Amino acid sequence: MKVEMLIATMRSKAAQNHELFTTPDVDFLVIDQLPEAAAVYPAAARVVGVQETGLSRSRNRALAQAQGDIAVLADDDVHHAPQLAAALGEAYARTGADFITFNNGSQRPQGSGGLKPHTRRSVLQVSSCLISLRPEPFRRAGLRFDERFGLGAAFASGEENILLYEALGRGLKGWHLDLPLVFHDAVSTGYRFTPELAESKGALQLRLFGAAGYLSMLAFAWKKRALYRERMGFMDFVAAQWRGARRYRQEPIA
């Protein structure tokens, strides 16, 4: 299977990360938002420069133009294990999956190599740089990132969770491969619990669960209280989620 890395970057930052382009047996597609004229990419990279911003927009452009059998979503500040292509090729062949997630070696350096099917609950814990997928089934199903969510959008997180949640809802199959295949030291935006991020979580839960999302917001606020209590109280967090849900209802459909 042909593996293609879909790299999202802005102002050509990915061109400075030489290790990103050293993964063997992988093709590279870079969506460079607001590219720098002087940027120099490796010859192996297919680079598309666009005059727009927004991570979900970048991901959607990449999915539309992907040419590989397997696409790996990548940020511009990561690098990957040398066995990435081989491990994913074997896992897709074994499972017949439409998407497969894997581990961040910077946080989970060991793995058993085991495979476990995803559920609608498990995909809510996935970060975008841990995702691979087969573009063609996603395109056939009309699945794309909701451009109201993600860095640079109205709500700064949750776009990858929406995509995989809806993929399962439309009958696509997802698995998790317990192997460290990407190395990303940065803390995920989803765990920096500022009031703005709490608003994003409220919008996300209303987007996924409808009216039941309001109960989910209470449960989420209670479960995550250790991660935000230095910044805000429980009711402050709940109120921020409700503000996000209210803003989501007013946001035009992307």
MIDOSE-1310 file (N, C-alpha, C; in nm, 2 decimals, decimal comma, always signed):
residues 254
mkve	+0,08/-0,12/+0,00/+0,00/+0,00/+0,00/+0,09/+0,13/+0,00; +0,05/+0,22/-0,08/+0,12/+0,35/-0,09/+0,08/+0,44/+0,03; +0,18/+0,48/+0,11/+0,15/+0,57/+0,23/+0,20/+0,71/+0,19; +0,11/+0,80/+0,22/+0,13/+0,94/+0,20/+0,11/+1,02/+0,32
mlia	+0,21/+1,11/+0,36/+0,20/+1,19/+0,47/+0,14/+1,33/+0,43; +0,03/+1,37/+0,50/-0,04/+1,49/+0,47/+0,00/+1,59/+0,58; +0,08/+1,69/+0,54/+0,15/+1,78/+0,64/+0,08/+1,92/+0,63; +0,03/+1,96/+0,75/-0,03/+2,09/+0,76/+0,08/+2,19/+0,82
tmrs	+0,10/+2,30/+0,75/+0,19/+2,40/+0,80/+0,15/+2,54/+0,76; +0,21/+2,64/+0,83/+0,18/+2,78/+0,80/+0,31/+2,85/+0,79; +0,32/+2,94/+0,69/+0,44/+3,02/+0,67/+0,56/+2,93/+0,66; +0,54/+2,82/+0,60/+0,65/+2,73/+0,56/+0,73/+2,67/+0,67
kaaq	+0,67/+2,66/+0,79/+0,75/+2,61/+0,91/+0,79/+2,47/+0,88; +0,72/+2,39/+0,81/+0,76/+2,25/+0,79/+0,89/+2,24/+0,71; +0,92/+2,34/+0,63/+1,05/+2,33/+0,56/+1,17/+2,33/+0,65; +1,15/+2,38/+0,77/+1,26/+2,38/+0,87/+1,28/+2,25/+0,95
nhel	+1,18/+2,16/+0,93/+1,18/+2,04/+1,01/+1,23/+1,93/+0,91; +1,36/+1,91/+0,90/+1,41/+1,82/+0,80/+1,38/+1,68/+0,84; +1,38/+1,65/+0,97/+1,35/+1,51/+1,01/+1,21/+1,46/+0,97; +1,12/+1,55/+0,95/+0,98/+1,52/+0,91/+0,98/+1,45/+0,77
fttp	+1,08/+1,48/+0,69/+1,08/+1,43/+0,55/+1,18/+1,31/+0,54; +1,22/+1,25/+0,65/+1,32/+1,14/+0,64/+1,25/+1,00/+0,65; +1,12/+1,00/+0,68/+1,05/+0,87/+0,70/+1,06/+0,79/+0,57; +1,11/+0,66/+0,57/+1,13/+0,59/+0,45/+0,99/+0,53/+0,40
dvdf	+0,99/+0,51/+0,26/+0,87/+0,45/+0,20/+0,75/+0,53/+0,21; +0,76/+0,66/+0,22/+0,64/+0,75/+0,24/+0,65/+0,87/+0,14; +0,54/+0,90/+0,08/+0,53/+1,02/+0,00/+0,48/+1,14/+0,09; +0,51/+1,26/+0,04/+0,48/+1,38/+0,12/+0,40/+1,48/+0,05
lvid	+0,28/+1,52/+0,11/+0,20/+1,63/+0,05/+0,20/+1,74/+0,16; +0,24/+1,86/+0,13/+0,24/+1,97/+0,22/+0,14/+2,07/+0,18; +0,05/+2,11/+0,27/-0,04/+2,22/+0,25/+0,02/+2,34/+0,33; +0,08/+2,43/+0,26/+0,15/+2,54/+0,32/+0,06/+2,67/+0,31
qlpe	+0,00/+2,71/+0,42/-0,08/+2,83/+0,43/+0,01/+2,95/+0,45; -0,02/+3,05/+0,37/+0,06/+3,18/+0,36/+0,21/+3,14/+0,35; +0,25/+3,07/+0,24/+0,39/+3,03/+0,23/+0,49/+3,14/+0,22; +0,61/+3,11/+0,27/+0,72/+3,20/+0,25/+0,79/+3,18/+0,12
aaav	+0,82/+3,29/+0,05/+0,87/+3,28/-0,09/+1,01/+3,21/-0,09; +1,08/+3,23/+0,01/+1,22/+3,17/+0,02/+1,23/+3,03/+0,07; +1,12/+2,97/+0,11/+1,12/+2,84/+0,17/+1,17/+2,73/+0,07; +1,25/+2,64/+0,11/+1,30/+2,53/+0,03/+1,26/+2,40/+0,09
ypaa	+1,18/+2,32/+0,02/+1,14/+2,19/+0,06/+1,22/+2,08/-0,01; +1,23/+1,96/+0,05/+1,29/+1,85/-0,02/+1,22/+1,82/-0,15; +1,30/+1,77/-0,25/+1,24/+1,74/-0,38/+1,13/+1,64/-0,37; +1,13/+1,55/-0,27/+1,03/+1,45/-0,26/+0,89/+1,50/-0,22
arvv	+0,89/+1,63/-0,17/+0,76/+1,68/-0,12/+0,68/+1,75/-0,23; +0,55/+1,72/-0,23/+0,46/+1,78/-0,32/+0,40/+1,90/-0,24; +0,42/+2,02/-0,28/+0,38/+2,13/-0,19/+0,27/+2,21/-0,26; +0,16/+2,24/-0,19/+0,05/+2,32/-0,23/+0,05/+2,45/-0,14
gvqe	+0,07/+2,56/-0,20/+0,06/+2,69/-0,13/-0,07/+2,75/-0,14; -0,13/+2,80/-0,03/-0,26/+2,86/-0,03/-0,26/+2,98/+0,05; -0,35/+3,08/+0,01/-0,36/+3,20/+0,09/-0,48/+3,20/+0,17; -0,48/+3,12/+0,28/-0,58/+3,11/+0,37/-0,53/+3,05/+0,50
tgls	-0,61/+3,05/+0,61/-0,56/+2,99/+0,73/-0,67/+2,90/+0,79; -0,63/+2,83/+0,89/-0,73/+2,73/+0,95/-0,68/+2,59/+0,93; -0,66/+2,52/+1,04/-0,61/+2,38/+1,03/-0,71/+2,29/+0,96; -0,84/+2,30/+0,99/-0,93/+2,21/+0,93/-0,94/+2,24/+0,78
rsrn	-0,93/+2,36/+0,74/-0,92/+2,39/+0,59/-0,80/+2,32/+0,53; -0,69/+2,33/+0,60/-0,57/+2,27/+0,55/-0,59/+2,11/+0,53; -0,64/+2,05/+0,64/-0,67/+1,91/+0,63/-0,76/+1,87/+0,52; -0,87/+1,95/+0,50/-0,96/+1,92/+0,39/-0,90/+1,93/+0,26
rala	-0,81/+2,03/+0,24/-0,74/+2,04/+0,11/-0,66/+1,92/+0,09; -0,59/+1,88/+0,19/-0,50/+1,76/+0,18/-0,58/+1,63/+0,15; -0,69/+1,61/+0,22/-0,77/+1,49/+0,19/-0,82/+1,49/+0,05; -0,86/+1,61/+0,00/-0,91/+1,61/-0,14/-0,80/+1,58/-0,24
qaqg	-0,68/+1,61/-0,21/-0,57/+1,59/-0,31/-0,48/+1,47/-0,28; -0,51/+1,40/-0,17/-0,43/+1,28/-0,14/-0,43/+1,18/-0,25; -0,32/+1,12/-0,27/-0,30/+1,02/-0,38/-0,26/+0,88/-0,33; -0,23/+0,87/-0,20/-0,19/+0,74/-0,14/-0,31/+0,65/-0,10
diav	-0,28/+0,53/-0,09/-0,38/+0,43/-0,03/-0,41/+0,46/+0,11; -0,30/+0,50/+0,18/-0,31/+0,54/+0,33/-0,26/+0,68/+0,34; -0,33/+0,76/+0,42/-0,28/+0,90/+0,45/-0,25/+0,91/+0,60; -0,14/+0,97/+0,63/-0,11/+0,99/+0,77/-0,11/+1,14/+0,79
ladd	-0,20/+1,19/+0,89/-0,21/+1,33/+0,92/-0,09/+1,37/+1,00; -0,02/+1,48/+0,96/+0,10/+1,52/+1,03/+0,10/+1,67/+1,06; +0,15/+1,71/+1,17/+0,18/+1,85/+1,20/+0,32/+1,88/+1,16; +0,36/+2,01/+1,16/+0,49/+2,04/+1,11/+0,60/+2,04/+1,22
dvhh	+0,57/+1,99/+1,34/+0,67/+1,98/+1,45/+0,68/+1,84/+1,50; +0,66/+1,74/+1,41/+0,67/+1,60/+1,46/+0,77/+1,53/+1,37; +0,81/+1,41/+1,41/+0,88/+1,32/+1,32/+0,82/+1,18/+1,35; +0,85/+1,08/+1,26/+0,79/+0,95/+1,27/+0,89/+0,84/+1,28
apql	+0,84/+0,73/+1,33/+0,93/+0,61/+1,34/+0,96/+0,55/+1,20; +1,08/+0,50/+1,18/+1,11/+0,44/+1,05/+1,02/+0,33/+1,00; +0,96/+0,26/+1,09/+0,87/+0,15/+1,05/+0,73/+0,19/+1,02; +0,70/+0,32/+1,02/+0,57/+0,37/+1,00/+0,49/+0,31/+0,88
aaal	+0,55/+0,31/+0,76/+0,48/+0,26/+0,64/+0,46/+0,11/+0,66; +0,56/+0,04/+0,70/+0,55/-0,11/+0,71/+0,44/-0,15/+0,81; +0,45/-0,08/+0,93/+0,35/-0,12/+1,04/+0,21/-0,09/+1,00; +0,19/+0,03/+0,93/+0,05/+0,06/+0,89/+0,00/-0,03/+0,78
geay	+0,09/-0,06/+0,68/+0,05/-0,14/+0,57/+0,00/-0,28/+0,62; +0,08/-0,34/+0,72/+0,04/-0,47/+0,78/-0,09/-0,46/+0,85; -0,10/-0,35/+0,93/-0,23/-0,33/+1,01/-0,35/-0,32/+0,93; -0,34/-0,24/+0,82/-0,46/-0,23/+0,73/-0,49/-0,36/+0,66
artg	-0,39/-0,43/+0,62/-0,41/-0,56/+0,56/-0,48/-0,66/+0,65; -0,44/-0,66/+0,78/-0,50/-0,75/+0,88/-0,64/-0,72/+0,91; -0,67/-0,59/+0,92/-0,80/-0,55/+0,97/-0,90/-0,50/+0,87; -0,86/-0,46/+0,75/-0,95/-0,41/+0,65/-1,01/-0,27/+0,70
adfi	-0,93/-0,20/+0,79/-0,98/-0,08/+0,85/-0,99/+0,03/+0,75; -1,07/+0,13/+0,78/-1,08/+0,26/+0,71/-0,99/+0,36/+0,77; -0,97/+0,35/+0,90/-0,87/+0,44/+0,97/-0,81/+0,36/+1,08; -0,68/+0,40/+1,11/-0,61/+0,34/+1,22/-0,53/+0,45/+1,29
tfnn	-0,54/+0,45/+1,42/-0,47/+0,54/+1,50/-0,35/+0,47/+1,57; -0,26/+0,54/+1,63/-0,14/+0,48/+1,68/-0,09/+0,57/+1,80; +0,02/+0,54/+1,86/+0,07/+0,60/+1,98/+0,17/+0,72/+1,95; +0,17/+0,81/+2,04/+0,28/+0,92/+2,04/+0,39/+0,86/+2,12
gsqr	+0,51/+0,84/+2,06/+0,62/+0,78/+2,13/+0,68/+0,87/+2,23; +0,66/+1,00/+2,22/+0,71/+1,09/+2,33/+0,63/+1,08/+2,46; +0,51/+1,02/+2,45/+0,43/+1,00/+2,57/+0,42/+0,85/+2,61; +0,42/+0,77/+2,50/+0,41/+0,62/+2,52/+0,51/+0,55/+2,44
pqgs	+0,64/+0,54/+2,49/+0,75/+0,49/+2,41/+0,74/+0,35/+2,38; +0,66/+0,27/+2,45/+0,65/+0,13/+2,43/+0,51/+0,09/+2,38; +0,50/-0,02/+2,31/+0,37/-0,07/+2,27/+0,38/-0,22/+2,24; +0,27/-0,28/+2,24/+0,26/-0,43/+2,22/+0,25/-0,46/+2,07
gglk	+0,20/-0,37/+1,99/+0,17/-0,40/+1,85/+0,03/-0,45/+1,84; -0,04/-0,46/+1,95/-0,18/-0,52/+1,94/-0,27/-0,42/+1,87; -0,38/-0,48/+1,82/-0,49/-0,40/+1,75/-0,62/-0,41/+1,83; -0,69/-0,30/+1,84/-0,81/-0,29/+1,91/-0,91/-0,21/+1,84
phtr	-1,03/-0,25/+1,82/-1,13/-0,17/+1,74/-1,17/-0,05/+1,81; -1,19/+0,06/+1,74/-1,24/+0,19/+1,80/-1,39/+0,18/+1,82; -1,43/+0,26/+1,92/-1,57/+0,29/+1,94/-1,59/+0,44/+1,93; -1,72/+0,48/+1,94/-1,75/+0,62/+1,93/-1,69/+0,69/+2,06
rsvl	-1,67/+0,62/+2,17/-1,62/+0,68/+2,29/-1,46/+0,69/+2,27; -1,40/+0,59/+2,22/-1,25/+0,59/+2,21/-1,20/+0,70/+2,12; -1,27/+0,73/+2,01/-1,22/+0,83/+1,91/-1,22/+0,97/+1,97; -1,30/+0,99/+2,08/-1,30/+1,12/+2,14/-1,17/+1,15/+2,21
qvss	-1,08/+1,05/+2,23/-0,95/+1,07/+2,30/-0,84/+1,09/+2,20; -0,86/+1,09/+2,07/-0,76/+1,08/+1,97/-0,71/+1,23/+1,93; -0,58/+1,25/+1,91/-0,53/+1,37/+1,86/-0,50/+1,35/+1,71; -0,50/+1,46/+1,63/-0,49/+1,45/+1,49/-0,36/+1,38/+1,44
clis	-0,25/+1,41/+1,51/-0,12/+1,36/+1,46/-0,11/+1,21/+1,49; -0,21/+1,15/+1,55/-0,21/+1,00/+1,57/-0,30/+0,93/+1,48; -0,34/+0,99/+1,37/-0,44/+0,94/+1,28/-0,38/+0,90/+1,14; -0,42/+0,78/+1,10/-0,40/+0,75/+0,96/-0,54/+0,71/+0,90
lrpe	-0,56/+0,72/+0,78/-0,69/+0,68/+0,72/-0,67/+0,65/+0,57; -0,77/+0,58/+0,52/-0,77/+0,56/+0,37/-0,86/+0,67/+0,31; -0,80/+0,76/+0,23/-0,88/+0,87/+0,18/-1,00/+0,84/+0,10; -0,99/+0,73/+0,02/-1,10/+0,71/-0,07/-1,23/+0,67/+0,00
pfrr	-1,23/+0,59/+0,10/-1,36/+0,56/+0,17/-1,41/+0,69/+0,23; -1,33/+0,77/+0,29/-1,37/+0,90/+0,35/-1,43/+0,99/+0,24; -1,37/+1,00/+0,13/-1,43/+1,08/+0,02/-1,56/+1,03/-0,03; -1,57/+0,90/-0,05/-1,69/+0,84/-0,09/-1,81/+0,86/+0,01
aglr	-1,78/+0,86/+0,13/-1,88/+0,89/+0,24/-1,91/+1,03/+0,26; -1,84/+1,12/+0,19/-1,86/+1,27/+0,20/-1,81/+1,32/+0,34; -1,71/+1,25/+0,39/-1,66/+1,29/+0,52/-1,55/+1,39/+0,51; -1,55/+1,50/+0,58/-1,45/+1,60/+0,58/-1,45/+1,67/+0,72
fder	-1,34/+1,74/+0,75/-1,33/+1,81/+0,87/-1,43/+1,93/+0,88; -1,49/+1,94/+0,99/-1,58/+2,06/+1,02/-1,50/+2,18/+1,04; -1,50/+2,28/+0,95/-1,41/+2,39/+0,95/-1,45/+2,49/+1,05; -1,55/+2,47/+1,13/-1,58/+2,55/+1,25/-1,49/+2,52/+1,37
fglg	-1,42/+2,40/+1,36/-1,34/+2,35/+1,47/-1,20/+2,34/+1,42; -1,10/+2,35/+1,52/-0,96/+2,34/+1,49/-0,89/+2,47/+1,50; -0,76/+2,47/+1,51/-0,68/+2,59/+1,53/-0,71/+2,68/+1,42; -0,73/+2,81/+1,45/-0,76/+2,91/+1,35/-0,91/+2,92/+1,32
aafa	-0,99/+2,84/+1,38/-1,14/+2,84/+1,36/-1,21/+2,90/+1,48; -1,34/+2,90/+1,47/-1,42/+2,96/+1,58/-1,40/+2,88/+1,71; -1,38/+2,75/+1,70/-1,36/+2,66/+1,82/-1,23/+2,59/+1,80; -1,14/+2,60/+1,89/-0,99/+2,57/+1,86/-0,96/+2,42/+1,87
sgee	-1,05/+2,33/+1,90/-1,02/+2,19/+1,91/-1,14/+2,11/+1,88; -1,11/+1,98/+1,85/-1,22/+1,88/+1,84/-1,25/+1,84/+1,70; -1,18/+1,89/+1,60/-1,21/+1,86/+1,46/-1,18/+1,72/+1,42; -1,08/+1,66/+1,48/-1,04/+1,52/+1,45/-1,14/+1,42/+1,51
nill	-1,19/+1,46/+1,63/-1,29/+1,38/+1,70/-1,42/+1,37/+1,63; -1,46/+1,49/+1,57/-1,59/+1,49/+1,50/-1,57/+1,40/+1,37; -1,46/+1,41/+1,30/-1,44/+1,33/+1,18/-1,45/+1,18/+1,21; -1,38/+1,14/+1,31/-1,38/+0,99/+1,33/-1,51/+0,94/+1,39
yeal	-1,57/+1,03/+1,48/-1,70/+0,99/+1,53/-1,81/+0,97/+1,42; -1,80/+1,06/+1,32/-1,90/+1,06/+1,21/-1,86/+0,94/+1,12; -1,73/+0,91/+1,10/-1,69/+0,80/+1,02/-1,75/+0,67/+1,08; -1,74/+0,65/+1,21/-1,80/+0,53/+1,27/-1,95/+0,53/+1,25
grgl	-2,01/+0,64/+1,26/-2,16/+0,65/+1,24/-2,20/+0,62/+1,10; -2,11/+0,64/+1,00/-2,15/+0,61/+0,86/-2,10/+0,47/+0,82; -2,06/+0,39/+0,92/-2,03/+0,25/+0,89/-1,88/+0,22/+0,86; -1,79/+0,32/+0,86/-1,65/+0,30/+0,84/-1,59/+0,23/+0,97
kgwh	-1,49/+0,16/+0,95/-1,43/+0,08/+1,06/-1,29/+0,14/+1,10; -1,27/+0,15/+1,23/-1,15/+0,21/+1,28/-1,09/+0,12/+1,39; -0,95/+0,12/+1,39/-0,88/+0,04/+1,49/-0,77/+0,12/+1,55; -0,72/+0,08/+1,66/-0,60/+0,14/+1,72/-0,49/+0,04/+1,72
ldlp	-0,37/+0,09/+1,67/-0,25/+0,01/+1,67/-0,16/+0,05/+1,79; -0,13/-0,04/+1,88/-0,06/+0,00/+2,00/+0,10/+0,00/+1,97; +0,14/+0,10/+1,89/+0,28/+0,11/+1,85/+0,31/+0,26/+1,85; +0,43/+0,30/+1,90/+0,47/+0,44/+1,89/+0,52/+0,48/+1,76
lvfh	+0,44/+0,54/+1,67/+0,48/+0,57/+1,54/+0,51/+0,72/+1,51; +0,47/+0,80/+1,60/+0,49/+0,95/+1,58/+0,56/+1,00/+1,71; +0,63/+1,10/+1,70/+0,70/+1,17/+1,82/+0,67/+1,31/+1,81; +0,59/+1,35/+1,91/+0,54/+1,49/+1,92/+0,54/+1,54/+2,07
davs	+0,64/+1,62/+2,10/+0,66/+1,66/+2,24/+0,56/+1,77/+2,29; +0,50/+1,84/+2,20/+0,41/+1,95/+2,24/+0,29/+1,90/+2,31; +0,24/+1,97/+2,40/+0,12/+1,94/+2,47/+0,00/+1,97/+2,38; -0,09/+1,87/+2,37/-0,21/+1,89/+2,28/-0,29/+2,01/+2,33
tgyr	-0,34/+2,09/+2,23/-0,43/+2,20/+2,26/-0,55/+2,16/+2,34; -0,59/+2,03/+2,32/-0,71/+1,98/+2,39/-0,70/+1,97/+2,54; -0,57/+1,98/+2,59/-0,55/+1,96/+2,74/-0,51/+2,09/+2,80; -0,50/+2,20/+2,73/-0,47/+2,33/+2,79/-0,61/+2,40/+2,83
ftpe	-0,66/+2,37/+2,94/-0,79/+2,40/+2,98/-0,80/+2,55/+3,02; -0,80/+2,64/+2,93/-0,84/+2,78/+2,95/-0,99/+2,79/+2,93; -1,05/+2,91/+2,96/-1,19/+2,93/+2,93/-1,22/+2,91/+2,79; -1,13/+2,95/+2,70/-1,16/+2,94/+2,55/-1,16/+2,79/+2,51
laes	-1,08/+2,71/+2,57/-1,08/+2,57/+2,54/-1,20/+2,50/+2,59; -1,25/+2,55/+2,71/-1,37/+2,50/+2,77/-1,49/+2,53/+2,68; -1,49/+2,65/+2,62/-1,59/+2,68/+2,53/-1,59/+2,59/+2,41; -1,47/+2,56/+2,36/-1,46/+2,46/+2,25/-1,52/+2,33/+2,28
kgal	-1,49/+2,28/+2,40/-1,55/+2,15/+2,45/-1,70/+2,15/+2,45; -1,75/+2,26/+2,50/-1,90/+2,27/+2,50/-1,96/+2,27/+2,36; -1,90/+2,34/+2,27/-1,94/+2,34/+2,13/-1,93/+2,20/+2,07; -1,82/+2,13/+2,10/-1,79/+2,00/+2,05/-1,90/+1,90/+2,09
qlrl	-1,94/+1,91/+2,22/-2,03/+1,81/+2,28/-2,17/+1,84/+2,22; -2,21/+1,97/+2,20/-2,34/+2,00/+2,14/-2,34/+1,95/+1,99; -2,22/+1,96/+1,92/-2,21/+1,92/+1,79/-2,23/+1,77/+1,77; -2,17/+1,69/+1,87/-2,18/+1,55/+1,86/-2,31/+1,49/+1,92
fgaa	-2,35/+1,54/+2,03/-2,46/+1,47/+2,10/-2,59/+1,55/+2,10; -2,60/+1,67/+2,04/-2,73/+1,74/+2,04/-2,76/+1,78/+2,18; -2,89/+1,78/+2,22/-2,94/+1,83/+2,35/-2,87/+1,75/+2,46; -2,84/+1,62/+2,44/-2,78/+1,54/+2,54/-2,64/+1,59/+2,57
gyls	-2,59/+1,68/+2,49/-2,45/+1,73/+2,51/-2,45/+1,82/+2,64; -2,56/+1,88/+2,68/-2,56/+1,96/+2,80/-2,53/+1,87/+2,93; -2,59/+1,75/+2,93/-2,55/+1,66/+3,04/-2,41/+1,61/+3,03; -2,37/+1,59/+2,91/-2,23/+1,55/+2,88/-2,13/+1,65/+2,93
mlaf	-2,17/+1,78/+2,92/-2,08/+1,89/+2,96/-2,06/+1,88/+3,11; -2,16/+1,85/+3,19/-2,15/+1,84/+3,33/-2,06/+1,73/+3,37; -2,08/+1,61/+3,31/-1,99/+1,50/+3,33/-1,85/+1,53/+3,30; -1,83/+1,59/+3,18/-1,69/+1,62/+3,14/-1,62/+1,72/+3,24
awkk	-1,70/+1,82/+3,28/-1,64/+1,92/+3,37/-1,60/+1,85/+3,50; -1,68/+1,76/+3,55/-1,65/+1,69/+3,68/-1,52/+1,60/+3,66; -1,52/+1,53/+3,55/-1,41/+1,43/+3,52/-1,28/+1,50/+3,50; -1,28/+1,62/+3,45/-1,15/+1,69/+3,41/-1,11/+1,80/+3,51
raly	-1,18/+1,80/+3,63/-1,16/+1,92/+3,72/-1,02/+1,93/+3,76; -0,94/+1,82/+3,78/-0,80/+1,83/+3,82/-0,72/+1,91/+3,72; -0,76/+1,91/+3,59/-0,68/+1,97/+3,49/-0,71/+2,12/+3,47; -0,81/+2,17/+3,54/-0,84/+2,32/+3,52/-0,86/+2,39/+3,65
rerm	-0,86/+2,32/+3,76/-0,90/+2,39/+3,89/-0,81/+2,50/+3,93; -0,68/+2,50/+3,88/-0,59/+2,61/+3,91/-0,63/+2,74/+3,84; -0,71/+2,72/+3,73/-0,75/+2,84/+3,65/-0,89/+2,88/+3,68; -0,98/+2,79/+3,71/-1,12/+2,82/+3,73/-1,19/+2,71/+3,81
gfmd	-1,31/+2,75/+3,86/-1,38/+2,65/+3,94/-1,47/+2,57/+3,85; -1,54/+2,47/+3,92/-1,62/+2,38/+3,84/-1,73/+2,45/+3,77; -1,81/+2,54/+3,84/-1,92/+2,61/+3,77/-1,87/+2,71/+3,67; -1,75/+2,77/+3,69/-1,69/+2,85/+3,58/-1,66/+2,77/+3,46
fvaa	-1,61/+2,65/+3,47/-1,59/+2,56/+3,36/-1,72/+2,53/+3,29; -1,82/+2,49/+3,36/-1,95/+2,46/+3,31/-2,00/+2,58/+3,23; -2,00/+2,69/+3,29/-2,05/+2,81/+3,23/-1,98/+2,84/+3,09; -1,84/+2,82/+3,09/-1,77/+2,84/+2,97/-1,81/+2,74/+2,86
qwrg	-1,84/+2,62/+2,90/-1,89/+2,52/+2,80/-2,02/+2,56/+2,75; -2,11/+2,61/+2,83/-2,24/+2,66/+2,79/-2,23/+2,78/+2,69; -2,13/+2,87/+2,72/-2,11/+2,98/+2,63/-2,07/+2,93/+2,49; -1,98/+2,83/+2,49/-1,94/+2,77/+2,37/-2,06/+2,70/+2,29
arry	-2,14/+2,64/+2,36/-2,26/+2,58/+2,30/-2,35/+2,68/+2,24; -2,37/+2,79/+2,31/-2,45/+2,90/+2,26/-2,39/+2,96/+2,14; -2,25/+2,98/+2,14/-2,19/+3,03/+2,02/-2,20/+2,94/+1,90; -2,19/+2,81/+1,93/-2,20/+2,71/+1,82/-2,33/+2,72/+1,75
rqep	-2,44/+2,73/+1,83/-2,57/+2,74/+1,77/-2,59/+2,86/+1,68; -2,50/+2,97/+1,70/-2,51/+3,09/+1,62/-2,41/+3,09/+1,50; -2,32/+2,99/+1,50/-2,22/+2,98/+1,40/-2,27/+2,93/+1,27; -2,24/+3,00/+1,16/-2,29/+2,95/+1,03/-2,23/+2,81/+1,00
ia	-2,30/+2,72/+0,93/-2,26/+2,59/+0,90/-2,14/+2,60/+0,80; -2,03/+2,53/+0,82/-1,92/+2,54/+0,73/-1,94/+2,47/+0,60
